[in-house]
Amino acid sequence: MKKTFLLLVAAAAAIFATSCSSTYNITDNNTHLLTVASTAYTLPTVAELQVTATKISFQMTYKNNLSLKDIADFSASPKVQYMIKLTLNKAAEKYDADLIVAPNYSIATSEDYKNVTVSITGYPATYTNFRTATTTDMEMIKNGTNTGTTVVPCSASSINDREWNEFYAR
């Protein structure tokens, strides 16, 4: 009886062990193993920035979904930064510009706090005269110096100030 019982237990264990085996169906596509390599080299390209003399103003209004954390440190808030960048991009799009030079922005909520308005002012600019960089251009980029025209942040009143003009003309 003991032998029969042990034989039945062993048979049941063998059936149980073989019935738990899993069958896997694997389909693999190894095209992801192919590396795409390019042997083409491109030369550095430089361009001029054509800035318009007319200052523009542009604003967009957003639904106010800012938290107290966003308001407490709005310069680090991803939501606020997104609104500013989107407004800058839409302003550039409206004025057919590649970017807005010297942008200033202001952010204000509506009186009922339901909306946030971002206002942008600045100068639309486009890249022009693309060309292959020269050795002089590369040296300027490498050294971080500009041997050509230097852009200095200023206001309209500082440009008309004789002392300022003489200082930066040197």
C-alpha positions, 0 to 999 in steps of 0.5 A: 500500500505504501509503495502504491501510494508513493508511486501515485505521488511520484506519478502526480509530481511528474505530471504536475512538473511537466504540465507547468512547463511554459511554451514561448513564442519569440519573434525577433527583428534584428534590424535594430542591430544595424548601425547607421553611419555617415561618412559625410562631413559638413563644414561649419556654417555661419549667418548674419542676424538681421534685426528690425529697428521696430520694437514689437509687442505681443501677448497671449492669454492662458487659463490660470492653472498655476499653483502657489509653488509656481507663483512663489518661484515663477522663474523656476516654474516649468508652467510659467517658462512654457507660457513665456517660450510659447508666447515668444514662439508665437510672436516670432511666427506672427512677425515672420522672424526666427527669433525675438532679440532683447525680449522683455516679458510681463506676466499678469493675472486677470482680476478674477484670477482665471487667466494669465496674460504673458506680454512680450516686447522685443525686436524681430530678427531673421538669419540671413547670408548663410555661408561656410565659416572662414578661418577667422570665424572659427578663431572667433568662435574658438576664442569666444571673441568677436572681431566684427560687430559687437552687440551691446545691450542698450536702450534708446536713451543710452544710444542718444547719450553722447558719453555712452556713444563715445565709450562704446565707439572705441 
